[in-house]
Amino acid sequence: AQTVTQSQPEMSVQEAETVTLSCTYDTSENNYYLFWYKQPPSRQMILVIRQEAYKQQNATENRFSVNFQKAAKSFSLKISDSQLGDTAMYFCAFMKPAGGTSYGKLTFGQGTILTVHP
Amino acid sequence: SAVISQKPSRDICQRGTSLTIQCQVDSQVTMMFWYRQQPGQSLTLIATANQGSEATYESGFVIDKFPISRPNLTFSTLTVSNMSPEDSSIYLCSGGMEGGQFFGPGTRLTVL
């Protein structure tokens, strides 16, 4: 079974600064996907960024980027130029694709509450 | 991506009753999932809703307590049966598709 660990229960950052959220995972699989989700107080889960394990290049989405270290089983999220709207709980998630597809069930980490201060 | 809606958004129920939560996706998805989330905590997968066949339940969740229907590729329901206060939680559905898994807004259930 896969496990996902987020060791930072809470983080805070000043507006316009950069913050990095940590995530490690444990798996014996070679083909998998990793995700970061954002859940603001409204509770809507929003997909922030995804990484396919077979891709060496780190994924980026505007101000969000990841540092994917496959051998170390580490998948951190960097948020640049933090904005007040980034305040939310962030979840790291692992997915093993089901039977030749590119989707499957998710295993989530415990979450990190990020607060952006003005 | 996909737009996923859930009904109801919240409900307060009496112990011993049942509640059915509906999940509607604006496009066809092969896989749909149901999760439970305690406020401020992580998500736990209840089951995978399979179209045309019985749902696949995770350890600790059983069909008698959480019956699931999936009549087509855009709709699913989760029933929380014979509720107790321990069932108070947020219930989320999601759809799996190319690019990731997308979530509904959740249903906040309180059992008195």
Interface residues (C-beta under 8 A of the other chain):
Chain A: Y33 F35 Y37 S42 R43 Q44 M45 L47 R50 M89 F91 M95 A98 T101 S102 Y103 G104 K105 L106 T107 F108 G109 Q110 G111
Chain B: S1 T30 M31 F33 G40 Q41 S42 L43 L45 T48 I90 L92 S94 G96 M97 E98 G99 G100 Q101 F102 F103 P105 G106 R108
